[in-house]
């Protein structure tokens, strides 16, 4: 036990586990590489880029697309060595970005003599490997980790990374909103983000894609209830128990599994509005908490605490109140919680533990038991329901902490130490 405890405090062991996870996925995908193809969603990205390069018909530039324009960049990079090695280059890219995030987490954590955050980061990558290393979210998450770690010292870098990440997958907008409201470096980061966005928009305009620039918004808004979304739970269980008219179907265009049944049309039409209302309420809470914090002299040390709470609440709302749901959405939460564990382990231990369980259940549902879920299996539907309830728990935790920060009186001065160091207060 003593040796195990010492080993767990070894950065070298963390790197060994990190390398083992990436190598295992690389070996597991070799059959695809030998055939010149790719596995999972990477095969979809490969197909899109192959079609674009050889036909000249580009997503966003020439037609509507489900992703923002920035997603073209990480999908194009693996094609530099030809499509036969697309999977290999993709996994190398994943290892590099994950490694950068881990290196920074280790660097910050070693100063505190606490490696909980790096271990959490590696553990969640390992547990979610089928999606963490094979989907776009796996590239965006490390960028968010780096941005949150440097937002105080290098707000321009944070602004660039968050803007670029948002143009790849929309969810980092949750972190942007939290930073704009709660961080005193908001204007520096915001201006950098706006300039980055201007470059993306300029490229799309130059390519003649102005009509398709925001097409990803409409593509998402017109979608039905995806089977893994918390909103879809009633219709999933209708399907399981055999309610007439309830069934699971495959969306060939988006390559997703969706569920339909009696009464779903109202939620499909109004689900996005519900999500927006919840997020606005969270932003109001965050603004009130920030206003209270500004009453104290030199509140910089607690700003990151509020940014993290706001980002977690907003990202969780993106998942809990969304009619679309996929296993990779859990990766929206892991970067925020990883940085939270590094800044204040005692307070972030609870969402960290819950999120690890969520990761395990997510991988059990997809890919392990996914066929059973599509067949209406009771046990897998139950696992998915528990997973979604735990996501709601994380959302409630973040909302509760924000409410405390906004309304509960503070009896002791707030910390001015960097990264939200421990202080003698339970204000939030």
Secondary structure, 3 states (H helix, E strand, C coil): CHHHHHHHCCHHHHHHHHHHHHHHHHHHCHHHHHCCCCCHHHHHHHHHHHHHHHHCCCECCCECCCCCCCHHHHHHHHHHHCHHHHHHHHHHHHHHHHHHHHHHHHHHHHCCCCCHHHHHHHHHHHHCHHHHCCCCHHHHHHHHHHHHHHCCCCHHHHHHHHHHHHCCCHHHHHHHHHHHHHCCCHHHHHHHHHHHHHHHHHHHHHCCCHHHCCHHHHHHHCCCEECCCHHHHHHHHHHHHCCCCCEEEEECCCCEEEEECCCHHHHHHHHHHHHHHHHHHHHHHHHHHHHHHCCCCCCHHHHHHHHHHHHHHHHHHHHHCCCCCCHHHHHHHHHHHHHHHHHCHHHHHHHHHHHHHHHHHHHHHHHHCHHHHHCCCHHHHHHHHHHHHHHHHHHHHHHHHHHHHHHCCCCCCCCCCCCCCCCCCCCC
